[in-house]
Amino acid sequence: MPYEVQGVVSRAKGEPVSLETVLVPDPGPGEAVVNVRACGVCHTDLHYREGGINDDFPFLLGHEAAGVVEAVGEGVTDLEPGDYVILNWRAVCGTCRACKRGKPWYCFSTFNASQPMTLSDGTKLSPALGVGAFLEKTLVHSGQCTKVDKRAEPAVAGLLGCGVMAGLGAAINTGAVTRGDSVAVIGCGGVGDAAIAGAKLAGATTIVAIDRDDRKLDWAKDFGATHTVNSTDLTEAQVVEAMQDATRGFGPDVVIDAVGRPETWRQAFYGRDLAGTVVLVGVPTPEMRLDDLPLIDFFSRGGSLKSSWYGDCLPSRDFPMLVDLYLQGRLPLDKFVTERIGVDGVEQAFERMHRGEVLRSVVTF
């Protein structure tokens, strides 16, 4: 018999979400049902509601979650009921060309559950990023469950399921920040602050935080920023100059664009040191273009221009390690949790997110 729970559903583009009865089937082969303990309200969920991902409405929102395995399906051997897990949206296959090359974080054939979750009238739901976790129980592929130390509070651990991992990974994995590096981060919301925390953890000595909101710049200092720049009244050239001024005139070794707009990417491109690295982790919209960069500048400045997908993470490797660092007091994941809310408070949390009042609202069960 399916589980009957209340979940947050987005029925139509731009309309407020609703709390509705969701039917969660028993797990089939390779699947698991997870009792969700906490799920962060991520900007990607808002993108789904606004139709910015695709138009496969209705969506079951929520994907940045931690919980406890309730049941597993046939053939699942590495999970059992009672396991404490973080959910991820890139369950690697192990057999595609990326996995065979030893780069499973680029897996081209990731897994999701085969069975659909539905509304009570049988309407199939599209789970956000193949998870759907704004409800007490959810159905996922077993590979989407990563076991971690159960001492980590779910509201904190679950944030590694998306935004915080994206920022940490942009610094540590994609940007390969290391001891003594200088780093600039453009955009100091949850992802940007996670990149700052990752840069500090990796040993960066200079970390420049750039944003248009002084409140966010204060948050950035809490995560390790050594310099802050309010770019509200600055031209692109002045932002570039500010990055260089903070790094002895050279520019940072790594610049992470956590905004994802042409103007911020240009700032990152020209602000970095010669042969420095640009990491794009902020997600552009489809109509954004870069049409005014001379090709000679790409050639003459050298370095690396990278995009970061999910922080180029491998959940089985990164989640347990980062949870351990948190438990050791070396990674302040708890600072990302601005508020804990009920499952009926997601729409209001979207509004606070849009106003820049929170790093993360977390639904707890």
C-alpha positions in Angstrom: 0.0 0.0 0.0 1.3 3.5 -0.8 2.2 5.9 1.9 -0.1 8.9 2.1 1.6 12.2 3.1 1.3 15.9 2.7 3.7 17.5 0.3 4.4 20.9 -1.3 3.2 21.0 -4.9 3.6 23.6 -7.6 0.7 23.2 -10.1 1.2 26.0 -12.5 3.9 28.5 -13.5 4.2 31.4 -11.2 1.4 30.4 -8.9 1.8 30.0 -5.1 2.6 26.5 -4.0 0.0 24.3 -2.2 0.1 21.6 0.4 -1.5 18.5 -1.0 -1.9 14.8 -0.4 0.8 12.8 -2.1 0.9 9.0 -2.6 4.3 7.5 -2.2 4.6 3.9 -3.5 6.5 1.1 -1.8 10.0 0.9 -3.1 10.6 -1.1 -6.2 13.8 -2.7 -7.4 16.8 -0.3 -6.7 14.6 2.2 -4.9 14.3 3.4 -1.3 11.7 5.3 0.7 13.2 7.8 3.1 11.6 9.5 6.1 12.6 13.1 5.5 13.8 14.9 8.6 14.7 18.2 7.1 14.8 19.9 3.6 16.3 23.3 2.7 14.4 25.8 0.7 16.7 26.2 -2.3 16.5 28.8 -5.1 16.2 26.0 -7.6 12.8 25.1 -6.1 11.7 28.7 -6.9 13.0 28.3 -10.4 10.8 25.2 -10.8 7.8 27.1 -9.5 8.5 30.0 -12.0 8.9 27.6 -14.9 12.6 28.3 -15.2 13.6 24.6 -15.4 10.9 23.0 -17.6 7.1 22.9 -17.9 6.5 19.4 -16.5 3.9 20.6 -14.0 2.8 19.7 -11.4 6.1 19.6 -9.5 6.8 18.1 -6.1 9.3 20.5 -4.7 12.2 20.1 -2.3 15.5 18.4 -2.9 18.1 19.5 -0.3 17.3 17.0 2.3 18.4 14.5 5.0 16.5 11.7 6.6 16.3 8.1 7.6 15.7 5.1 5.3 12.2 3.6 5.9 12.3 0.7 3.4 14.4 -0.5 0.4 13.4 -2.4 -2.7 14.6 -5.6 -4.3 18.3 -5.7 -5.1 19.4 -2.9 -2.8 22.4 -4.2 -0.8 24.2 -1.0 0.4 21.3 0.5 2.4 18.9 -0.8 5.1 16.1 0.7 7.1 17.4 3.0 9.8 20.4 4.3 7.8 20.8 8.1 8.2 21.3 9.6 4.7 21.7 12.8 2.7 19.8 12.8 -0.5 21.5 13.8 -3.7 20.3 14.4 -7.2 23.2 12.9 -9.1 23.3 9.1 -8.4 26.2 8.0 -10.6 25.8 5.0 -12.9 29.3 3.7 -12.8 29.2 2.5 -16.4 29.0 5.6 -18.7 32.1 7.1 -20.4 32.7 9.7 -17.6 32.5 7.0 -14.9 34.8 4.7 -16.9 37.3 7.6 -17.2 37.4 7.9 -13.4 35.4 11.2 -13.4 32.0 10.0 -12.0 31.1 13.6 -10.9 30.5 14.2 -14.7 28.2 11.0 -14.9 26.1 11.3 -18.0 23.5 8.7 -16.9 22.4 9.4 -13.4 19.6 7.5 -11.7 16.2 8.5 -10.3 13.4 6.3 -9.0 11.4 4.5 -11.7 8.0 4.7 -10.1 6.1 8.0 -9.9 4.8 9.7 -6.8 1.2 11.0 -7.5 -1.5 13.1 -6.2 -4.5 11.4 -4.7 -6.4 11.5 -8.0 -3.5 9.6 -9.8 -1.8 12.7 -11.4 1.9 12.0 -11.7 4.2 14.4 -10.0 7.6 15.6 -11.3 10.0 15.6 -8.3 12.4 18.5 -8.2 15.8 17.3 -9.3 14.5 13.8 -9.1 14.0 14.0 -5.3 10.9 15.8 -4.2 11.4 16.2 -0.4 9.0 18.8 0.9 7.0 15.9 2.5 7.5 13.4 5.3 8.4 10.5 3.1 9.9 10.4 -0.4 10.8 7.8 -3.0 14.3 7.9 -4.6 16.8 5.6 -6.3 19.0 4.0 -3.7 22.0 5.6 -5.3 20.6 9.0 -4.3 21.1 8.1 -0.6 24.5 8.8 0.9 25.1 7.5 4.4 26.7 10.0 6.9 27.3 10.3 10.6 24.0 10.4 12.4 25.3 13.0 14.9 24.9 15.7 12.3 21.6 17.5 12.7 19.3 16.9 9.7 18.7 20.6 9.1 22.4 21.1 8.8 23.4 17.9 7.0 20.7 18.2 4.3 22.1 21.5 3.0 24.9 19.5 1.4 22.3 18.0 -0.9 22.4 21.0 -3.2 23.3 24.7 -2.6 26.0 24.5 0.0 27.7 21.6 -1.8 27.6 23.6 -5.0 29.5 26.5 -3.4 32.0 24.4 -1.4 32.7 22.3 -4.5 33.1 25.3 -6.7 36.0 26.3 -4.5 37.5 23.0 -3.5 36.8 20.7 -6.5 36.3 22.9 -9.6 38.5 25.9 -8.6 41.1 23.6 -6.9 41.8 26.4 -4.3 44.8 25.5 -2.2 47.1 26.8 0.5 48.1 30.4 0.0 45.7 31.2 -2.9 43.8 34.4 -3.2 40.1 34.1 -4.1 37.2 36.4 -4.9 33.6 35.4 -4.8 31.0 37.5 -6.6 27.5 37.1 -5.0 27.3 36.2 -1.3 24.1 34.3 -0.9 24.1 30.7 0.2 26.2 29.4 -2.7 28.6 32.2 -2.6 29.1 32.0 1.2 29.7 28.3 0.8 32.4 29.0 -1.7 34.0 31.4 0.8 33.8 28.7 3.5 35.4 26.2 1.1 38.2 28.6 0.1 39.0 29.2 3.8 38.9 25.4 4.5 41.3 24.9 1.6 43.8 27.4 3.0 43.2 30.6 0.9 44.9 33.5 2.6 43.0 36.3 0.9 39.2 36.0 0.2 37.4 38.9 -1.3 33.6 39.0 -1.0 31.6 41.1 -3.6 27.9 41.9 -3.3 25.4 44.7 -3.4 24.0 44.1 0.0 25.9 45.0 3.2 24.0 42.4 5.2 25.3 39.7 2.8 28.8 41.0 3.1 28.6 40.8 6.9 27.5 37.1 6.5 30.5 36.6 4.1 32.9 37.8 6.8 31.4 35.2 9.2 32.4 32.5 6.7 35.9 33.7 6.2 36.0 36.7 3.8 39.1 38.9 4.6 37.9 41.8 2.3 34.5 43.0 1.3 33.4 45.1 -1.7 29.9 46.6 -2.0 29.5 46.9 -5.8 26.2 48.8 -5.8 27.6 52.0 -7.2 30.7 50.6 -9.0 31.3 50.1 -12.7 32.6 46.8 -13.9 36.1 48.3 -14.2 35.9 49.5 -10.6 34.9 46.0 -9.4 37.9 44.6 -11.3 40.1 47.2 -9.7 38.8 46.5 -6.2 39.7 42.8 -6.6 43.2 43.7 -7.8 43.7 46.2 -5.0 43.0 43.5 -2.4 45.6 41.2 -4.0 48.7 43.4 -4.4 47.6 44.6 -7.8 47.6 41.2 -9.5 44.1 39.9 -9.1 42.9 36.7 -7.4 44.2 33.3 -8.4 40.6 32.1 -8.5 37.4 34.1 -9.0 34.0 32.4 -8.4 30.9 33.9 -10.0 28.0 32.8 -7.9 25.6 35.2 -9.6 25.7 34.0 -13.3 25.2 37.2 -15.3 27.3 38.5 -18.2 28.5 41.5 -16.2 29.6 39.4 -13.2 31.4 36.9 -15.5 33.3 39.7 -17.2 34.3 41.0 -13.8 35.6 37.6 -12.9 37.4 37.2 -16.3 39.2 40.5 -16.1 39.7 40.7 -12.4 41.6 37.4 -12.0 45.4 37.2 -12.1 47.1 36.4 -15.3 46.5 32.7 -16.0 44.0 32.6 -13.1 40.9 30.6 -12.9 37.2 31.6 -13.4 34.6 29.3 -12.0 30.9 29.9 -13.0 28.6 28.4 -10.4 25.7 30.9 -10.6 23.1 29.7 -13.2 22.5 32.0 -16.1 19.1 32.3 -17.8 18.9 31.0 -21.4 18.8 34.4 -23.1 22.0 35.7 -21.5 25.0 36.1 -23.9 28.6 37.1 -24.0 29.0 39.0 -27.3 31.6 41.7 -26.5 34.7 39.8 -25.3 37.6 40.1 -27.9 38.9 36.6 -28.7 42.5 37.9 -28.2 41.7 38.4 -24.5 40.9 34.7 -24.1 44.2 33.9 -25.7 46.4 36.4 -24.1 45.2 36.0 -20.5 45.5 32.2 -20.4 44.3 30.3 -17.4 41.1 28.3 -17.0 37.4 29.1 -17.6 35.2 26.6 -15.9 31.6 25.9 -15.0 30.8 24.0 -11.8 27.9 21.5 -11.8 26.8 20.6 -8.3 30.3 21.6 -7.2 31.7 18.8 -9.3 31.0 16.6 -6.2 30.9 12.9 -5.8 28.4 12.4 -3.0 29.8 9.2 -1.7 33.2 10.8 -1.3 32.3 14.4 -0.4 29.2 14.2 1.9 30.7 12.0 4.6 34.0 14.0 4.6 32.3 17.4 4.9 30.0 16.1 7.7 33.0 14.9 9.5 34.7 18.3 9.1 31.5 19.9 10.5 31.4 17.6 13.5 35.1 18.5 14.1 34.2 22.2 14.2 36.2 23.0 11.1 33.3 23.7 8.7 30.5 26.0 10.0 27.5 24.4 8.2 25.2 25.4 10.9 25.7 29.1 10.1 23.8 28.6 6.9 20.5 27.8 8.7 18.7 31.1 9.1 15.4 29.6 10.3 13.5 26.4 10.7 9.9 26.3 9.4 7.0 23.9 8.9 6.1 22.3 5.6 3.3 24.9 5.3 5.7 27.8 5.3 7.5 27.2 2.0 5.7 30.0 0.0 6.6 32.6 2.7 10.2 31.3 2.7 10.3 31.9 -1.1 9.4 35.5 -0.4 12.1 36.0 2.3 14.6 34.4 -0.1 13.6 36.8 -2.9 14.2 39.7 -0.5 17.6 38.4 0.5 16.6 38.1 4.2 17.8 34.5 4.7 20.7 32.2 3.7 18.6 29.1 4.2 15.1 28.4 5.5 14.8 24.7 6.4 11.6 22.7 6.6 11.8 20.3 9.5 9.6 17.3 10.2 
